[in-house]
Amino acid sequence: MNHPLPSRAAAAEKLRQFGALGYLLVLGGLAFAGPYGMLAWGENLSLLDKREAQIAKLERERADLKNRVALLDPEHVDPDIAGELIRSDLNVVHPDEYILELDQD
């Protein structure tokens, strides 16, 4: 049996169809398993939660530092902060003082 050879137009159409199918399969694969695809969604959400926790911690630290700076204003220095800095930076204590170290976790 002789099978007729497909014409060039039919072969070109089949090639275009396979190319389009391949393109759609690649796009579908990237949508599912790509860096921004469905599989990465959960990882991105957990990373977002972690970053938000870091931001909250940094904001608390910033507020503490801002308060400390306000207490060290040269025109209105808080005596407790000044005493704390003198003791910690210069290792100065009075003979009748006791030092208690507290864990600050």
N, C-alpha and C positions, 0 to 999 in steps of 0.2 A: 504494500500500500504506500502510495506516495502522499505525504502530507504537504499541503501547499505551504510555502514559506510565508511568514507574515510580512506584510508590507512595511516599509520604513515608517510610515505614519503610525501604524498600530504599535510598532516597537517603541517609537518615541513616546507614545501615550502611556504605554505600560511603564516605561522608565520614569516618566513624570509621576505616575501614581505611586510607584515604589519610593521615589524620592520624597513625595509628600507624606507617605505613611512613615517613612524613616524619620522625617522631621517632627511629625506629631509624636512619635514614640520617644524621641529625645526630649521634647518639651514636657511630655507627661512624666518621664523619669526625673527630670530636673524639678518639676513641681512637687514630686513626691519625696525624692531623696537628695535634692540639691541643698546648697548651703542655706537657702531661705525656704525650703520645702516643708512638707508636713512632718517629716521625721525630726527636723531641727526645731520645730515649734516648742516642744516641751523643754528642750535644753535652753532655748532663748528665754522662756518664761522663768526658769529657775535662775538663770543668770541675771535677769531683771530683778527678781526678788532679792538676790544677793547684793546687787548694786544699790537698791533702795535701802537695804539695811545699812550698808556702808555710808550712804549719804546721811541717814538719820544719825548715825554715830558721829560723823564728822560735824554735823550741825550742833549736836550737844556739846562736843569739844569746843567748837567755835563760840558757843554761848558762854561756856565756862571761861574761856580766854578773854572774851569781851568783858565779862564781869570783873575778872582780875585786873585788866587794864584800867577799867573805871575806878577800881579801888586803889590803884597806884597813881592816880592823877596827881601831879606835882603840887597842885594847890590844895588838895583835900586828901592826903594820903591816909589810908586806914591804918591805925596803929598796929592792929593784929597782923595784917599782911606785911607791914614793914618789919615787925619783930620776927615773923616767920622767915622772911628773906634773909635777915641778918643772921639768924641762927643756922639756916641751911647753907648759905653761901660762905659765911665766914667762920663757921663752927664755933660760935660764941654762945655760951650758956652761963647763967648765974649759978653760983655754988649751991643754992637751995632748990634748983629745978631738977625735975626728973624728965627723962625722955621716954616717951611711949611710942613705939612704932606700930602703926596700924596697917593691915593689909588693905589695899584699895583695889579690889578686883572689880 
